[in-house]
Amino acid sequence: MDMTKRFEASDGMMVAAAALVALATLGAAPAVGQEAPPPSQDASRADLLGQQDIVVTARKREERAQETPIAISAFSGDSLAARGLDKVDGIATFTPNLSFQNNPSFGGASSSAAIYIRGIGQKEFLPTTEPGVGVYVDGVYVARSVGALLDLVDIERVEVLRGPQGTLFGRNTIGGALSLTTTRPENRLAASAQVTAGRYDRIDARAMLNVPLGDTLSARLSVGTFNRDGYVTRVADGKDLGNVNTKTARLQLRWEASPDFEVNLALDGTDDRSHGPALTLSGIDYRSAVFNPQGLPMLPPGSPATPGHYVIDPPFDAPVDNFALLNNYIATFLGGQPCLGFAPYSPQGSAAACYGGQYLSRREDFGTAPQYSRNKLWGASGTIEWTIGAAKLKSITAYRRLDGSFARDGDHSPLTITHFYDSLTDKQFSQELQLTGATADNNLKYLVGGYYFSEKGNNINILDFTPVNFQSGGRFTTKSYAAFGQLTYTFAERVDLTAGVRYTKDDKSFLPDQTIFIDRTPGEQLIGGSPNTPKTRVLPYEKVSRGEDDVTPMINLAWRATDRAMLYASYSKGFKSGGFVQRVFPPLAATPQYDAEKATAFELGFKSEWLDRRLTLNGAVFLTKYDDLQVQVFTGVAPVTKNAARAEIRGAELEARLSPGGGFFIEASAGYLDPAYKKIDPAATEITLASKFERISKWTLSASLLKSISLGDGSELTPRVDWSYRSGFFMDALNTAELYQDGYHIVNASIAYDFAGRAFSLIGGVTNLTNSRYTQTGIYGSSFRQYEQLFARSREWYVTAKWKL
């Protein structure tokens, strides 16, 4: 492959990053052996000023982030707290080429993560579709996107690994991995607490207690509760949508039996209950290919054919392709309501039975169907680390369970047009073994391992639409097996060659449990009949199975030009397993399936530290070849997943941290993405070569500035400003223009006062300081014909009090 041609000079951002790669090898870096003076501040303050090393486990061994030759953004828990973050999705505002949104989609879960890294991800929450970015907590894979909008309680660090992680992380990390590490128990007494109050009656509280239980045993308990009113009012019952009501807890035990043997046990749980997401109705599409497709002035039924006019012909022109218009059609001809104007053409009316503009609002919801989101999650894990001579054996055993139920009124009106209900139960078990070590005078580092994952559950969807009431969903099972290995060999002192490979085998099954309860197709009703209730199957009640396997290699070459500058090049592959189309209507004779998607990535990058480690500058350019893209499109009523296309993604990233002295600290990042479809599957008629990737911005920019001011009495004042920018993007693969989000800026500001001794702190801050109005998620169904938007919260203030022992 001619890599010179792949990275054309026309991509200005990539050229700039390549120039910085060359610059990083020049004499700006400190000389070999030169070390920065150790920070005099405590660890948390040093971290905020960019003077604290962050140790990561991106390659399944502890090493400095700056010495890890992959594209990784790592953040300590202290730095995340300083930004005022309480949920993990907030890291997207300052991580290049990361999109992390709460996406209720056609379900109603208030916590459903849609994560994209370098243009690859997945917004679908159904368990028969896999995420494109793997989420891990203490090395344990979190399989479902529902509940993956994790609370940041007692977190040691967060690592964002960009690009396919198919060798060491494996399962469904085709876009990258998001790894959270909690703070382990320590053999000392420690405690902390914090309370936050703010706008919308916000009251958040967190507490931690670390207790030694003996010379080798210690325990740590972390709890949190998050409460905030919503910002969209449901008129029918006065409930506030978008509210927060979450409780979470984690108990850990650590047994350090000897310097060579350690056991960590953890039990965690989260109870998340809310009134549902703050989605509102922003528009209605009355177009139909069946009824008056040209929008002509209409004449009543039985009128003579008239040029330039449309003569209504019930029931044969019932707009079954548009549920919004179908409601008004039925109300007009069965209910005698003036929902369709004859001349000129008007597809809506103001009567109670008509679906129209009276239900459009940004701050109110007029729905009357049940609306709520309830998720209970808990998990248990055990990690054993045993050093045997020069090798270390690590075992991670984990069990997780999710019980969720959520419902919402998708038409946002008192009418029955699109109502959704979901019940989701998911149980997962995983076992991983890792053997790491070094030999040949530490010049050869190795890692071998095996992985087993089992998941089963049931997802039932009750769907009540204008023409039909039916049940979708069914039971699902997954078993995944993997074996992996990686070697890193150091030669010529400063050059490391790393090679790894993983074999993965996935076996899946799905038992559809899908039945039509009520068929309200208007034909029979309009000629004097009544709704029939056939209770027929949408899909055969037969288990379907699929199996697939793949080999995902990785090669990485790293050159440490100096002690503070490194260049690397890598080649890696990843794959995301296929699945079953769970949403189906009208009925089919067999359950549709789709195949795995695959990615091959080429990357050039550098990491450097300048000015006695006061300046950190990292960057990368990459090309990803993306095959058998799984895209959500519409075929009939339901949004379905298809292997729709082949694509290429070109991009670049740059991250900088500067501690110039005087208490100042500056951070900045830039991400550039240029994804393009190269071939479209003939079955994916909704997508063209000119279509844009959904939820992907070409530019993601951020910058932060803080100033630490030491006062005479030993106390400290720290003002901080964070800015981020995300260029425009479409919300769906259809590139629905009405849901396009223009580029927007977010500014957050805070000021912290640490009392002498730093045991007590007060922080005041404002989020979304400029009151930017932007959409977090948008929904459009080609049969539902409603434009729904979830707007972000407006400007909010908060005050936090912290105490630590």
Secondary structure as the mmCIF struct_conf table of DSSP 4:
data_model
#
loop_
_struct_conf.conf_type_id
_struct_conf.id
_struct_conf.beg_label_comp_id
_struct_conf.beg_label_asym_id
_struct_conf.beg_label_seq_id
_struct_conf.end_label_comp_id
_struct_conf.end_label_asym_id
_struct_conf.end_label_seq_id
HELX_RH_AL_P HELX_RH_AL_P1 MET A 3 ARG A 6
BEND BEND1 PHE A 7 PHE A 7
TURN_TY1_P TURN_TY1_P1 ALA A 9 SER A 10
HELX_RH_AL_P HELX_RH_AL_P2 GLY A 12 ALA A 24
TURN_TY1_P TURN_TY1_P2 THR A 25 THR A 25
BEND BEND2 LEU A 26 LEU A 26
TURN_TY1_P TURN_TY1_P3 GLY A 27 ALA A 28
BEND BEND3 ALA A 29 ALA A 29
HELX_LH_PP_P HELX_LH_PP_P1 PRO A 30 ALA A 31
TURN_TY1_P TURN_TY1_P4 VAL A 32 GLY A 33
HELX_LH_PP_P HELX_LH_PP_P2 ALA A 36 PRO A 39
BEND BEND4 GLN A 41 GLN A 41
HELX_RH_AL_P HELX_RH_AL_P3 ALA A 43 LEU A 48
TURN_TY1_P TURN_TY1_P5 LEU A 49 GLY A 50
BEND BEND5 GLN A 52 GLN A 52
STRN STRN1 VAL A 55 VAL A 56
TURN_TY1_P TURN_TY1_P6 ALA A 58 ARG A 59
BEND BEND6 LYS A 60 ARG A 61
STRN STRN2 GLU A 63 ARG A 64
HELX_RH_3T_P HELX_RH_3T_P1 ALA A 65 GLU A 67
BEND BEND7 ILE A 70 ILE A 70
STRN STRN3 ILE A 72 SER A 76
HELX_RH_AL_P HELX_RH_AL_P4 GLY A 77 ALA A 82
TURN_TY1_P TURN_TY1_P7 ARG A 83 GLY A 84
STRN STRN4 LYS A 87 LYS A 87
HELX_RH_3T_P HELX_RH_3T_P2 VAL A 88 THR A 93
BEND BEND8 PHE A 94 THR A 95
TURN_TY1_P TURN_TY1_P8 PRO A 96 ASN A 97
STRN STRN5 LEU A 98 ASN A 102
TURN_TY1_P TURN_TY1_P9 SER A 105 PHE A 106
BEND BEND9 GLY A 107 GLY A 107
BEND BEND10 SER A 110 SER A 110
STRN STRN6 SER A 112 SER A 112
STRN STRN7 ALA A 113 ILE A 117
TURN_TY1_P TURN_TY1_P10 ARG A 118 GLY A 119
STRN STRN8 ILE A 120 GLN A 122
TURN_TY1_P TURN_TY1_P11 PRO A 127 THR A 128
BEND BEND11 THR A 129 THR A 129
BEND BEND12 GLY A 132 GLY A 132
STRN STRN9 VAL A 133 VAL A 137
TURN_TY1_P TURN_TY1_P12 ASP A 138 GLY A 139
STRN STRN10 VAL A 140 VAL A 142
BEND BEND13 SER A 145 SER A 145
STRN STRN11 VAL A 146 VAL A 146
TURN_TY1_P TURN_TY1_P13 GLY A 147 GLY A 147
BEND BEND14 LEU A 149 LEU A 149
STRN STRN12 ASP A 151 ASP A 151
BEND BEND15 VAL A 153 ASP A 154
STRN STRN13 ILE A 155 ARG A 162
BEND BEND16 GLY A 163 GLY A 163
TURN_TY1_P TURN_TY1_P14 GLY A 166 PHE A 169
TURN_TY1_P TURN_TY1_P15 ARG A 171 ASN A 172
BEND BEND17 ILE A 174 GLY A 175
STRN STRN14 GLY A 176 THR A 182
HELX_LH_PP_P HELX_LH_PP_P3 THR A 183 PRO A 185
BEND BEND18 ASN A 187 ARG A 188
STRN STRN15 ALA A 190 GLY A 198
TURN_TY1_P TURN_TY1_P16 ARG A 199 ASP A 201
STRN STRN16 ARG A 202 PRO A 212
BEND BEND19 GLY A 214 THR A 216
STRN STRN17 LEU A 217 ARG A 228
BEND BEND20 TYR A 231 TYR A 231
STRN STRN18 VAL A 232 ARG A 234
TURN_TY1_P TURN_TY1_P17 VAL A 235 ASP A 237
HELX_LH_PP_P HELX_LH_PP_P4 LYS A 239 LYS A 239
STRN STRN19 ASP A 240 LEU A 241
TURN_TY1_P TURN_TY1_P18 GLY A 242 GLY A 242
STRN STRN20 VAL A 244 SER A 258
TURN_TY1_P TURN_TY1_P19 PRO A 259 ASP A 260
STRN STRN21 PHE A 261 SER A 274
BEND BEND21 HIS A 275 HIS A 275
STRN STRN22 LEU A 279 ILE A 284
BEND BEND22 ALA A 289 PHE A 291
TURN_TY1_P TURN_TY1_P20 PRO A 293 GLN A 294
STRN STRN23 MET A 298 LEU A 299
TURN_TY1_P TURN_TY1_P21 PRO A 301 GLY A 302
HELX_LH_PP_P HELX_LH_PP_P5 SER A 303 ALA A 305
TURN_TY1_P TURN_TY1_P22 PRO A 307 GLY A 308
STRN STRN24 TYR A 310 VAL A 311
TURN_TY1_P TURN_TY1_P23 PRO A 314 ASP A 317
TURN_TY1_P TURN_TY1_P24 VAL A 320 ASP A 321
HELX_RH_AL_P HELX_RH_AL_P5 PHE A 323 PHE A 333
TURN_TY1_P TURN_TY1_P25 LEU A 334 GLY A 335
BEND BEND23 LEU A 340 LEU A 340
STRN STRN25 GLY A 341 GLY A 341
TURN_TY1_P TURN_TY1_P26 PHE A 342 TYR A 345
STRN STRN26 SER A 346 SER A 346
BEND BEND24 SER A 350 ALA A 351
TURN_TY1_P TURN_TY1_P27 ALA A 352 ALA A 353
BEND BEND25 CYS A 354 CYS A 354
BEND BEND26 GLY A 356 GLY A 356
HELX_RH_3T_P HELX_RH_3T_P3 GLY A 357 TYR A 359
BEND BEND27 ARG A 362 ARG A 363
STRN STRN27 GLU A 364 ASP A 365
BEND BEND28 ALA A 369 ALA A 369
STRN STRN28 TYR A 372 ILE A 388
TURN_TY1_P TURN_TY1_P28 GLY A 389 ALA A 390
STRN STRN29 ALA A 391 ASP A 409
TURN_TY1_P TURN_TY1_P29 GLY A 410 ASP A 411
BEND BEND29 SER A 413 LEU A 415
BEND BEND30 ILE A 417 ILE A 417
STRN STRN30 THR A 418 THR A 439
TURN_TY1_P TURN_TY1_P30 ALA A 440 ASN A 443
STRN STRN31 LEU A 444 PHE A 465
BEND BEND31 THR A 466 PRO A 467
STRN STRN32 VAL A 468 PHE A 491
TURN_TY1_P TURN_TY1_P31 ALA A 492 ARG A 494
STRN STRN33 VAL A 495 PRO A 512
STRN STRN34 THR A 515 ASP A 519
HELX_RH_AL_P HELX_RH_AL_P6 PRO A 522 LEU A 526
TURN_TY1_P TURN_TY1_P32 ILE A 527 GLY A 528
STRN STRN35 ASN A 532 ASN A 532
STRN STRN36 ARG A 537 ARG A 537
BEND BEND32 VAL A 538 LEU A 539
BEND BEND33 TYR A 541 TYR A 541
STRN STRN37 VAL A 544 THR A 562
TURN_TY1_P TURN_TY1_P33 ASP A 563 ARG A 564
STRN STRN38 ALA A 565 LYS A 576
STRN STRN39 GLY A 579 PHE A 580
BEND BEND34 PRO A 586 PRO A 586
BEND BEND35 ALA A 589 ALA A 590
STRN STRN40 GLN A 593 TYR A 594
STRN STRN41 GLU A 597 TRP A 610
TURN_TY1_P TURN_TY1_P34 LEU A 611 ARG A 614
STRN STRN42 LEU A 615 THR A 635
TURN_TY1_P TURN_TY1_P35 GLY A 636 VAL A 637
STRN STRN43 ALA A 638 GLY A 661
TURN_TY1_P TURN_TY1_P36 GLY A 662 GLY A 663
STRN STRN44 PHE A 664 ILE A 680
TURN_TY1_P TURN_TY1_P37 PRO A 682 ALA A 683
TURN_TY1_P TURN_TY1_P38 THR A 685 GLU A 686
TURN_TY1_P TURN_TY1_P39 LEU A 689 ALA A 690
HELX_LH_PP_P HELX_LH_PP_P6 SER A 691 PHE A 693
STRN STRN45 GLU A 694 GLU A 694
TURN_TY1_P TURN_TY1_P40 ARG A 695 ARG A 695
BEND BEND36 LYS A 698 LYS A 698
STRN STRN46 TRP A 699 LYS A 707
STRN STRN47 ILE A 709 SER A 710
TURN_TY1_P TURN_TY1_P41 GLY A 712 ASP A 713
BEND BEND37 GLY A 714 GLY A 714
STRN STRN48 GLU A 716 ARG A 726
STRN STRN49 PHE A 729 PHE A 730
BEND BEND38 MET A 731 ASP A 732
TURN_TY1_P TURN_TY1_P42 ALA A 733 LEU A 734
HELX_RH_3T_P HELX_RH_3T_P4 ALA A 737 LEU A 739
HELX_LH_PP_P HELX_LH_PP_P7 TYR A 740 TYR A 740
STRN STRN50 GLN A 741 GLN A 741
HELX_LH_PP_P HELX_LH_PP_P8 ASP A 742 GLY A 743
STRN STRN51 TYR A 744 ASP A 754
HELX_LH_PP_P HELX_LH_PP_P9 PHE A 755 PHE A 755
TURN_TY1_P TURN_TY1_P43 ALA A 756 GLY A 757
BEND BEND39 ARG A 758 ALA A 759
STRN STRN52 PHE A 760 THR A 767
BEND BEND40 ASN A 768 ASN A 768
TURN_TY1_P TURN_TY1_P44 LEU A 769 THR A 770
STRN STRN53 THR A 775 TYR A 780
TURN_TY1_P TURN_TY1_P45 SER A 782 PHE A 784
STRN STRN54 GLN A 786 PHE A 791
HELX_LH_PP_P HELX_LH_PP_P10 ALA A 792 ARG A 793
STRN STRN55 GLU A 796 LYS A 804
#
